[in-house]
Amino acid sequence: MSGLVRTAHRILHNCVKNSSVAGAVVSRTQVPVKRDFTRGIWHMSCSKRLDSTSASSNLLHHSNTCGCGCGLKALHTKGERELVEFLTEEIVAERKAQKLKTLPSEVEGFSVKGDGAEVVLTKELKDEIVKITFNVNHTVDSEDFGDDVQQEKQEFAEMRSKPQFEVDLVRGATTLGFTCSFLQDPPTTNAEEYNDIFGIDEVTLYKGEWSDKVYAVAGDVLDGYLYDLLMNLLEEKGISNEFVQKISDFSTAYEHTAYINLLEGISKFTIGK
């Protein structure tokens, strides 16, 4: 791979990133990403039906066959009923759209541990531990089809999670840490040119626990050759383009499951169970 080409592409990528997020500071915390597309289109098909619903009373009495699923003769507000009706249909649609019904416990030899929105992948090598950490919050967006594609078609775009992730190489009490993120521009298909799908945002080295006092250097100010060597080091530890793509696949499935669980939780909360 040409170091000059990779360096040039990295500089262009950072220029785009810096221009789109003014004053952004790279850190070892997840940066929220704005979601440009809604997940469901339920409101598009049901808005007329909801608008035509009688609003003569703000309280609607439900029977034992209540559409919200409460199973009781309870009083729910109009807003609660409409919310539960939407959630019921949305949950069914999202479950049908799930590509992975059961999340794997291992990804390419890395054991997987999830705690809420945070995921940790761990692999033990001969003399060190490789740990990858990422948070799925605010990491989902639709695939970009370009300005020439109609807006209604973009509503059906696949939602992909591409989180910023930490790679820690731990040897004893010392950790060499990398903050990495997916590149905005798609890789070229020319094998002789730059083809990385992720880049290094930050590098740090520390003993014990990380804190704000630990020095870190941004990836875009590293010497180009040093940057290439660090990328090669990550690849030797298993952090290749192919593996990072699988991180995105797993993160997408994990975030989707968390989203469905959230919908179900809101529905149960609204019903009062």
Disulfide bonds with the S-S distance in Angstrom:
none
